Each structure stands twice: as structure tokens, then as C-alpha cells.
Amino acid sequence: MTVCLISCLIIMGIKMYLDQPYKDILVIFAATNSGRNLYIGLRTKSVVYTVLGVMWGIMSVVFLVDFLM
């Protein structure tokens, strides 16, 4: 999780510096968090992690639609 956050922030900073669109990094970050939380939630049968995974998944779809528009 921490490695994903740090690498996404570094890549986002580089893309902002080079005037490139950076919203694709938000999609990657949200999808990674969704997968992680869904894996933990389904593995341990924890409702909280499952709900968080679904919410991150919805956010990744929203970020993807925003990136494609």
C-alpha cells in the first residue's frame, strides 16, 4: 500500500511537471486499493474491507470515466 502510494505520487509529480495528463495514475491507485481491500475482505470475511473495496472500485470507475472524457 505504501509503495503504491509513493510510486503513484512520484509518477504523478513527474507527469504534472511535464504537463502530461495525470488522472490515469488516480485510476491505478484506486484500482489497486480496491483489489487489496476486496482481497482482505473476502479472505477474512470482513464486511468493512469488502465495502471499502467496492467503494474504491466505484471510485476507480469514476476516475476512469473522468480520464476518458
Backbone bond lengths (Angstrom), bond angles and torsions (degrees), N, CA, C in turn:
res aa  C-N    CA-C-N  psi(-1)  N-CA   C-N-CA  omega(-1)  CA-C   N-CA-C  phi
1 M - - - 1.454 - - 1.516 109.95 -
2 T 1.304 117.06 -48.19 1.462 120.58 -178.79 1.519 111.16 -67.00
3 V 1.315 116.57 -39.52 1.464 120.44 178.65 1.522 110.15 -64.40
4 C 1.328 117.08 -40.52 1.468 121.02 178.09 1.520 110.46 -63.55
5 L 1.314 117.71 -44.30 1.463 121.31 179.95 1.516 111.17 -63.00
6 I 1.322 117.44 -46.82 1.465 120.69 -178.35 1.521 111.09 -65.77
7 S 1.330 117.63 -43.44 1.463 119.40 -179.60 1.517 111.39 -67.39
8 C 1.334 117.92 -38.44 1.464 120.02 177.10 1.523 111.63 -65.06
9 L 1.323 117.30 -39.85 1.465 119.99 177.96 1.524 111.66 -65.93
10 I 1.322 117.25 -39.04 1.470 120.54 178.67 1.525 110.11 -65.70
11 I 1.329 116.51 -47.46 1.465 119.90 -179.67 1.529 110.38 -64.71
12 M 1.341 117.58 -39.18 1.452 120.86 178.60 1.521 110.86 -64.20
13 G 1.328 117.28 -41.24 1.462 120.91 177.42 1.521 112.27 -62.88
14 I 1.323 116.47 -41.79 1.465 120.29 178.47 1.527 110.28 -64.34
15 K 1.345 116.66 -43.52 1.461 119.91 -179.82 1.528 111.43 -66.20
16 M 1.325 117.69 -36.97 1.467 120.25 177.38 1.522 110.52 -66.95
17 Y 1.316 116.72 -38.73 1.463 120.95 178.98 1.529 110.99 -64.35
18 L 1.332 117.02 -36.86 1.465 121.86 -178.48 1.525 112.69 -89.44
19 D 1.336 117.68 8.47 1.465 123.79 -179.37 1.526 112.48 56.87
20 Q 1.322 116.44 40.49 1.463 123.14 175.96 1.530 108.35 -101.27
21 P 1.339 117.83 154.13 1.471 118.15 174.72 1.530 110.47 -66.33
22 Y 1.299 116.44 135.15 1.466 120.87 -173.28 1.524 113.27 -117.03
23 K 1.313 118.23 3.69 1.463 119.66 -176.67 1.521 112.54 -70.25
24 D 1.326 118.13 -18.07 1.459 119.87 177.25 1.522 111.50 -66.66
25 I 1.321 116.73 -27.69 1.465 120.35 177.52 1.527 110.07 -67.99
26 L 1.347 117.11 -34.92 1.460 120.14 176.74 1.524 110.88 -64.07
27 V 1.334 116.96 -36.95 1.467 121.02 177.45 1.527 109.95 -63.21
28 I 1.324 116.51 -44.46 1.468 120.68 -179.96 1.525 110.71 -62.84
29 F 1.322 116.70 -43.93 1.463 120.79 -179.06 1.532 111.02 -64.07
30 A 1.339 117.02 -45.56 1.460 120.16 -179.02 1.529 111.25 -66.64
31 A 1.326 117.57 -39.57 1.464 120.34 179.36 1.531 111.11 -67.22
32 T 1.325 116.92 -37.43 1.462 120.30 177.72 1.525 111.03 -64.74
33 N 1.329 116.48 -44.21 1.468 119.65 177.56 1.517 111.42 -65.24
34 S 1.323 117.50 -36.60 1.454 120.93 178.14 1.524 110.55 -62.61
35 G 1.310 116.69 -48.79 1.455 120.25 179.53 1.507 112.73 -61.77
36 R 1.313 116.81 -41.60 1.466 121.11 -179.47 1.524 111.20 -64.39
37 N 1.342 116.41 -47.69 1.462 119.49 -178.35 1.528 111.98 -68.93
38 L 1.330 117.21 -37.43 1.463 119.16 177.30 1.524 110.94 -66.33
39 Y 1.314 117.44 -39.01 1.458 120.34 178.39 1.529 110.77 -62.61
40 I 1.319 116.61 -47.78 1.469 119.85 179.65 1.525 110.61 -64.84
41 G 1.340 116.33 -42.61 1.464 120.09 -177.87 1.508 113.13 -64.91
42 L 1.326 116.46 -42.42 1.454 118.67 -179.33 1.522 112.19 -76.48
43 R 1.311 116.57 -29.34 1.473 120.78 179.74 1.528 111.44 -72.13
44 T 1.346 116.15 -42.10 1.465 120.39 -177.89 1.521 113.03 -99.22
45 K 1.341 116.80 -0.17 1.458 123.09 -177.96 1.530 111.50 58.40
46 S 1.316 115.26 38.04 1.458 121.40 178.16 1.531 108.91 -93.53
47 V 1.319 115.44 124.63 1.462 120.41 -178.20 1.524 110.56 -69.19
48 V 1.313 117.19 -35.87 1.461 121.06 -176.97 1.523 110.59 -62.73
49 Y 1.324 117.77 -48.33 1.457 120.44 -179.79 1.533 111.48 -67.18
50 T 1.318 117.03 -34.72 1.459 119.80 178.25 1.523 110.98 -65.97
51 V 1.329 116.68 -43.89 1.467 120.57 177.73 1.524 110.18 -64.19
52 L 1.328 117.23 -42.23 1.469 119.93 177.35 1.526 111.10 -61.77
53 G 1.324 117.20 -39.88 1.454 120.88 178.14 1.513 112.25 -63.04
54 V 1.324 116.16 -42.56 1.459 120.12 178.14 1.530 110.51 -65.28
55 M 1.332 117.04 -41.89 1.467 120.13 179.22 1.525 111.65 -64.24
56 W 1.346 117.88 -42.34 1.465 120.55 176.36 1.521 110.65 -64.41
57 G 1.335 117.07 -35.20 1.457 120.66 176.80 1.520 111.97 -64.02
58 I 1.316 116.10 -42.73 1.471 119.99 176.45 1.524 110.52 -63.22
59 M 1.341 116.07 -41.04 1.476 118.87 178.42 1.518 111.48 -64.80
60 S 1.327 118.20 -36.11 1.458 119.63 178.79 1.523 110.80 -66.94
61 V 1.330 117.52 -36.51 1.468 120.35 176.26 1.524 110.33 -67.05
62 V 1.330 116.82 -41.17 1.471 120.32 177.80 1.529 110.51 -63.05
63 F 1.323 117.38 -44.11 1.464 120.33 177.92 1.529 111.34 -64.27
64 L 1.326 117.39 -36.67 1.466 120.67 179.12 1.527 110.83 -66.55
65 V 1.331 117.02 -43.56 1.469 120.15 177.51 1.514 110.29 -63.79
66 D 1.331 117.50 -41.02 1.458 121.24 178.01 1.526 110.86 -64.43
67 F 1.326 117.29 -38.43 1.466 121.20 179.10 1.519 110.68 -67.18
68 L 1.319 118.23 -38.61 1.459 121.70 -177.67 1.524 113.50 -76.94
69 M 1.331 117.33 -19.92 1.467 120.21 -179.42 1.481 111.49 -77.89
